[in-house]
Amino acid sequence: MAKDGKHRKHEIWNADAADVRESLRVPGGERIELAAYDARATPSGPQDKEAGLEATAVMAEHLADLQERLFAASTAGDRRRILLVLQGMDTSGKGGTVKHVIGLFNPSACRIKAFKAPTPEELAQHFLWRVWKPLPFPGELGIFDRSHYEDVLAAGVRKIVPRREIERRYDEINQFEKSLTDDGVTLIKCFLHISYGEQRRRLLDRLDRPDKHWKFNPGDIDDRALWPAYQKAYEKVLDRCPTPHAPWHLIPADRKWYRNWAISRLLLEHLEALDPQYPKAQFDAAEYRERLLKQS
Amino acid sequence: MAKDGKHRKHEIWNADAADVRESLRVPGGERIELAAYDARATPSGPQDKEAGLEATAVMAEHLADLQERLFAASTAGDRRRILLVLQGMDTSGKGGTVKHVIGLFNPSACRIKAFKAPTPEELAQHFLWRVWKPLPFPGELGIFDRSHYEDVLAAGVRKIVPRREIERRYDEINQFEKSLTDDGVTLIKCFLHISYGEQRRRLLDRLDRPDKHWKFNPGDIDDRALWPAYQKAYEKVLDRCPTPHAPWHLIPADRKWYRNWAISRLLLEHLEALDPQYPKAQFDAAEYRERLLKQS
């Protein structure tokens, strides 16, 4: 579609979709043009900040309840677990999502992994090697802040890995993710889409506020010069790697409140679809009740 | 003191202490009698549930702010980190503390480890072997739900390890913890003290509510028969293992709101004492500001 200059703007984001999973889902199998998508958009759900914050807060109890059920089910052998994959340019709000969205959950059943540049040990292995260990266990909510997708994004843009190798990696990623979903992992992949202008505002904020200097990495300025290449690399990922078992979601992320609402809502819809149940007791409660009362 | 039947009840808990660190601190070096301590007590701070919930909620923002500063400092080489050790009988509220107190923090800088019965691999190693890996990194808040103390508690009560070996372990634990605190770890060790009657109420609750059956472990009833032995084992720990660098705190835990308040308050006091600061920029903000503005 991008070839002939047409934008898929309203073909992906669909306010009439049944839910956010559907309204933000990237179809895959064709090249979309990210620049055509307004990162300040609010494709469905609340339309202003006040309503967004309210709608997100209202979800908190429901999310925590479903999370507890998912974990409870795992104690009786239910292998289901969730993996939220967060990708996006610097300052797109991956860390903010963990703080504000994952902060709504019970931390004891969250497994968070922030991927950094690979170590020499990790580079000596297949690129998927380091991704296996931090996967969530049954009943858990796993969160990847960056992920194996950096191995086709940064690795390609910085020309660390040849193009042919990158091509192979898309398929390997799809197969890897299929193995996970076949084994009970619900994959929720989110691309936090910010605009070039919004990134500038956020970088300036980090430079202007001494309490945010620690978040500023001088290398971010150099990476910003690679913005077009990164956007193309993301477009390629959003073409090649949405699969029926593991779709990508295009999250408009210039507005933090909307990003938080949309990802909370995505998690809620997936948890509701899993419909986890408290397990039936494998013991006779009446018998133990009696034993307990005899003891004291 | 326990020898001659005297209780140290008001000698440990001290409402006039400067702070909760002091008012709940176990002196160590002598045997206290746990049964003499009212697990429903509210030795300092709020005296009723409403005030307790309010006082805890009020701390949330301050805790999150200090946590961010601690993490920010680590990005500039500050090695300081916190390790909260939670111990207590079944149902004493270790999991509830993680949910309600650790839930106040940014999950991305929390490292939570729940220790279970050791695996065969872990048993083949020194008992401290498995404790090293889940330690918090600089800037992080580590949480141990159970810990290396199980290796002198359960291991002794269930007679898995001979008495002489247990004796040696107290010293090894003290040395281990000294190594950690010398390296920048602030250790906050909390014994969640519940009464025998409260444990019965909580176990009955788990038996009576189908949505809590998954939390009930039939083995808990057998463990409960070992209550006196466990209390003695804890008394021994609270005699041998409070050190100047790593004191123990006796948290009255029959009232959940008080437990949550006290541990939140302990974390706050320790964080305030650390007084972490946002690091000074190692770069010229004005220069990067200019470069950024030129780019777009």
Contacts between the chains, C-beta under 8 A, distances in Angstrom:
chain1	res1	chain2	res2	distance
A	72	B	211	7.8
A	72	B	214	4.1
A	72	B	215	7.9
A	73	B	214	8.0
A	75	B	214	4.9
A	76	B	214	6.8
A	95	B	108	6.4
A	98	B	106	7.4
A	98	B	107	6.3
A	98	B	108	4.5
A	99	B	106	4.8
A	99	B	107	7.5
A	99	B	108	6.5
A	102	B	107	5.1
A	102	B	108	7.6
A	103	B	103	7.5
A	103	B	106	6.6
A	103	B	107	5.9
A	105	B	107	7.7
A	106	B	98	7.4
A	106	B	99	4.8
A	106	B	103	6.6
A	107	B	98	6.3
A	107	B	99	7.5
A	107	B	102	5.1
A	107	B	103	5.9
A	107	B	105	7.7
A	107	B	107	4.8
A	107	B	110	5.7
A	107	B	112	6.0
A	108	B	95	6.4
A	108	B	98	4.5
A	108	B	99	6.5
A	108	B	102	7.6
A	108	B	112	5.8
A	108	B	114	6.8
A	108	B	145	7.2
A	110	B	107	5.7
A	112	B	107	6.0
A	112	B	108	5.8
A	114	B	108	6.8
A	145	B	108	7.3
A	196	B	296	6.7
A	197	B	296	7.2
A	200	B	292	6.4
A	200	B	295	7.7
A	200	B	296	5.3
A	203	B	292	5.7
A	204	B	289	6.8
A	204	B	292	6.4
A	207	B	285	4.7
A	207	B	288	5.7
A	207	B	289	5.0
A	207	B	292	7.1
A	208	B	285	7.5
A	208	B	289	7.5
A	210	B	278	6.4
A	210	B	280	8.0
A	210	B	281	7.4
A	211	B	72	7.8
A	211	B	278	4.9
A	213	B	278	6.9
A	213	B	279	7.2
A	213	B	280	7.5
A	213	B	281	4.1
A	213	B	285	6.8
A	214	B	72	4.1
A	214	B	73	8.0
A	214	B	75	4.9
A	214	B	76	6.8
A	214	B	278	6.0
A	214	B	279	5.4
A	215	B	72	7.9
A	216	B	281	7.4
A	216	B	283	7.3
A	216	B	285	7.8
A	216	B	288	7.4
A	218	B	283	5.2
A	218	B	288	6.3
A	221	B	288	6.0
A	221	B	291	5.5
A	221	B	292	6.1
A	221	B	295	7.3
A	224	B	292	7.6
A	224	B	295	6.2
A	225	B	295	6.7
A	278	B	210	6.3
A	278	B	211	4.9
A	278	B	213	6.9
A	278	B	214	6.0
A	279	B	213	7.2
A	279	B	214	5.4
A	280	B	210	8.0
A	280	B	213	7.5
A	281	B	210	7.4
A	281	B	213	4.1
A	281	B	216	7.4
A	283	B	216	7.3
A	283	B	218	5.1
A	285	B	207	4.7
A	285	B	208	7.5
A	285	B	213	6.8
A	285	B	216	7.8
A	288	B	207	5.7
A	288	B	216	7.4
A	288	B	218	6.3
A	288	B	221	5.9
A	289	B	204	6.8
A	289	B	207	5.0
A	289	B	208	7.5
A	291	B	221	5.5
A	292	B	200	6.4
A	292	B	203	5.7
A	292	B	204	6.4
A	292	B	207	7.1
A	292	B	221	6.1
A	292	B	224	7.6
A	295	B	200	7.7
A	295	B	221	7.3
A	295	B	224	6.2
A	295	B	225	6.7
A	296	B	196	6.7
A	296	B	197	7.2
A	296	B	200	5.3
